[in-house]
Amino acid sequence: MVVIRLSRGGSKKRPFYNIVVAEQKNRRDGRFLERVGFYNPLASGNAERLRVAFDRVDHWVGVGAQASDTVTRLLADAKKAAPAA
């Protein structure tokens, strides 16, 4: 099964997460199919906290990928904060 989940990066006590599309059987920080965004929980000032390519997320969900609980929450927050188009 294909999932959309977070892949941890950054250094010790300074997390940075990539939002990736991966096979469920692969390790959390292992091989992935596509990077569709990032989440920086420690962003401050003008630093960007969250970026998501919604067109790619919609594509993957359309072909059967399932988002993790955390990614679902982040996507909802990003859609709420996105300017109305």
C-alpha positions as CSV (number, residue, x, y, z in Angstrom):
1,M,0.0,0.0,0.0
2,V,1.2,3.5,-0.7
3,V,1.1,6.1,2.1
4,I,1.7,9.8,2.5
5,R,3.8,10.2,5.7
6,L,6.5,12.2,7.4
7,S,10.2,11.4,7.0
8,R,12.4,12.9,9.7
9,G,15.5,14.9,8.9
10,G,17.4,17.6,10.7
11,S,19.7,17.1,13.6
12,K,19.4,16.0,17.2
13,K,16.6,18.1,18.9
14,R,16.1,20.1,15.7
15,P,13.6,18.1,13.8
16,F,12.7,18.8,10.1
17,Y,10.2,16.6,8.3
18,N,9.7,15.9,4.6
19,I,6.2,14.9,3.5
20,V,6.8,11.9,1.3
21,V,4.8,9.3,-0.7
22,A,6.2,5.9,0.0
23,E,5.4,2.2,0.1
24,Q,4.2,1.2,3.5
25,K,6.8,-1.6,3.9
26,N,9.7,0.8,3.5
27,R,11.4,2.4,6.6
28,R,10.3,5.8,7.9
29,D,13.4,7.5,6.6
30,G,14.0,5.1,3.8
31,R,13.2,4.9,0.1
32,F,10.2,7.0,-1.1
33,L,8.4,7.6,-4.4
34,E,8.0,11.4,-4.3
35,R,8.6,14.3,-1.9
36,V,5.4,16.4,-1.9
37,G,6.3,19.0,0.8
38,F,7.9,19.7,4.1
39,Y,7.1,20.6,7.7
40,N,9.4,22.6,10.0
41,P,7.9,22.6,13.5
42,L,10.6,24.9,14.9
43,A,10.3,27.6,12.2
44,S,10.4,31.1,13.6
45,G,10.4,34.6,12.1
46,N,10.0,34.6,8.3
47,A,10.9,30.9,8.0
48,E,8.3,28.8,6.2
49,R,6.7,26.3,8.5
50,L,4.8,24.2,6.0
51,R,4.8,23.7,2.3
52,V,2.6,21.2,0.4
53,A,2.1,20.6,-3.3
54,F,-1.6,20.0,-3.2
55,D,-1.8,19.0,-6.8
56,R,0.6,16.1,-6.2
57,V,-1.2,15.1,-3.0
58,D,-4.5,15.0,-4.8
59,H,-3.0,12.9,-7.6
60,W,-1.6,10.3,-5.1
61,V,-4.9,10.2,-3.1
62,G,-6.7,9.7,-6.4
63,V,-4.7,6.6,-7.2
64,G,-5.2,5.1,-3.7
65,A,-2.6,6.5,-1.4
66,Q,-3.6,7.0,2.2
67,A,-2.3,9.9,4.4
68,S,-1.2,9.2,7.9
69,D,-3.1,10.9,10.8
70,T,-0.4,13.6,11.2
71,V,-0.2,14.4,7.5
72,T,-4.0,14.6,7.4
73,R,-4.0,17.1,10.2
74,L,-1.2,19.1,8.5
75,L,-3.0,19.1,5.2
76,A,-6.2,20.4,6.8
77,D,-4.2,23.2,8.5
78,A,-2.5,24.1,5.3
79,K,-5.8,24.3,3.4
80,K,-7.3,26.5,6.1
81,A,-4.3,28.8,6.0
82,A,-4.0,29.0,2.2
83,P,-5.3,32.1,0.6
84,A,-8.6,31.7,-1.2
85,A,-8.1,31.3,-4.9
